[in-house]
Amino acid sequence: MRPFRSIALLVAAVPALAFAQGASPAQPPAAPGPDATAPAPPSPAEPPERQRTERDAPAVPQSQPEAAPATPSAPAVTEEDDADRAQAPEAQAPAATQPTDAPVLDTHEAPRTTDAQQQRLVNGAPLYNPNVNVHIVQKKRFADEGKHELVLYPAAVQVNGKFTNHVGTALSYVYHLQENFALQVGGQYNWYSDESDFNLELIDKVREQAQAASSLLLQWGAHAGVEVTPLYGKFAFFNNSLAQFSVVLSGGAGIGKTRHLIRPEVANEVDGQTYQVPARFGDTGNKFLGEVGGGFRVQFGEHYALRLEVRDLIYTARVDRVDGCNLADFEALEAARAANQPFDGLNLSGGCKVSKFDGVDPKTKKNYREDIILGRDLVAEPSSDVLNNVSFYAGFSVLF
Amino acid sequence: MNARTLRVFAALSLSLTALGAAAQEDGVLDSAVVRNRLYKPAGHPELSLSVGLPVQTHLTAHYFFDVGLAYNLFDTFALEARAGYAVSRHTGLARSISESFLDREDKRVTDELEDMWRMNLHSVVGARWAPIYGKISLVADIPVHFQTYLWAGGGLTNLKRQSVIQCTQVVDRAAGVCDNRTAVDDRGSATENYWVKESRVAPVVSAALGFRFFINEQHGIRLELRDWIFKDSYRVNLLRDDWEAGRTTGEPASSPGLTHLVQFDLGYTFTF
């Protein structure tokens, strides 16, 4: 649970930051509204925390009053990058199409956009622009509402594997019901799921191992749920390229198939010949699966996105049957094995797959009956646990 | 990652950073998309305090308390020295193993467990490269500016190790007691234990991926995922008779590998 707590801590820290910034004296004074015809006169005393920002303000044109816009209000800014537009006010000014009744600028009054104070950058844009003070990260460039998103995570790697290791591939379908709310359904297949080296080290060196329930392996899982995107933003990589991203949080429930290692890979020597016998896993049934997660979705263009997420697959684990056989079944099988009797007449529970523990593998010459004692050990002391399989998901998605 | 790869990576990082910074100075990138960084730490020193919590614990757990002093050469690049102390302990699993293994006399020859060294005092110097600057909108109107950075560096650390296998003076084998506690059930009354202990000073490498959220020009919050890496060291082919008689036994492992301590760091920075 510790990684999960860490993620929760991270997420919880962001709003705290926001409030801190909101209350900070470094916030600029409110910019004039769109209807204002003249900005407030510049303050003679500059707040100390702004001095560094002022240093970075662009050069102020000193002798081009006629080229500056004389209109009472700035052009409407609807794109999110109004800051960038505002950096070249001359280029955006309606140059030669002034109406005859346009207000005439007093020749003694400098155009407001050429004043150093007004050109001062506030949250990344000149102060004179009334829009930028309110909406720092204005509109999302790409709307999500009503869109479908298909996400492929080629790699989902467990990051909290103390006793187990999982690596898999996941696929999700997301329907964005609203801009910040979506329904999702997904599945994951772990093409590698095995006990960790740490668990094997404990077995080898100190004759200890995790309880069966604590080392239960998740073969595959399927879940449905919701996804919310409470935060969005943009970032620049080395000032060269801009990317839009969202913070995504997801939650859901479903079902997962589990298994447990019965026997690790061993060498089997028969008639002087050595065969490598692969590890053997026993089916421990389907379990209820919960899913919570969070991460980033970085959008490239209108139809593609990259997703980096951490998800916690939570499943209840109680191991009292392996391959359908309970303790009584294993006791009966072991007794029959010791007496070298066939298993046909044994009174076993309905789901016990007796064939899994009978016969000889023609390739490796491994006698499956030798695994009965190992299966019995797993269920001899029924154990239960709630497992958190926290994995890092890296994937890409297509929106349509 | 071998030394050659590391050198190439470091050289590449430095050149990218230097070029980018130079371009910024010259105004080459003036028309770039997010040209107006609200917070420009270049040229300013900064002080940081951080607390690190373990992301995952096996046999040991660490809690880091660090102080850092950095100088921002450019907006995207800084050099930082960090020093601190890590409070460490054995996990419940380690204690459970130590108690049960005392009575497991069928295992008379074994190896020490890996990754049992615990960090204490440490000091590292490193470079912080923050190529990503962004802002995030919390609830439409509230912007949070942040940097995403990679940190890499190295230094020295003081390490200590207490075995959970080798007890030189078994007090109560069945109860798993290897200390001078006054009552079997009262572990807290022990003032001394008899587990084999070692200590050493070793080089340590640290790497991190982090976010710095700006509160204003001076104050910021850092969130990091940081890995502390040092070479492991343990003995193999230990004989129970020898260690229980207080004699040194076994030989050092030939390839002990590296120990990784992955931490989640929460920090505060003050920029002068």
Interface residues (C-beta under 8 A of the other chain):
Chain A: R2 P3 S6 L9 L10 A13 V14 P15 L17 A18 A20 Q21 G22 S24 P25 A26 E49 R52 T53 D56 D81 A83 D84 Q87 L121 V122 N123 G124 A125 V134 H135 I136 V137 V159 N160 K162 F198 E201 L202 K205 V206 R207 E208 P230 L231 Y232 G233 K234 F235 A236 F237 F238 N239 N240 S241 L242 F245 V247
Chain B: L16 G20 Q24 L29 A32 V33 V34 R35 N36 R37 L38 K40 L53 P54 V55 Q56 T57 H58 T76 S96 I97 S100 F101 R104 D106 K107 T110 D111 E112 L113 E114 P131 I132 Y133 G134 K135 I136 S137 L138 V139 A140 D141 I142 P143 V144 F146 T148 V164 I165 F213 F214 I215 N216 E217 Q218 H219 I221 L223 F264 L266
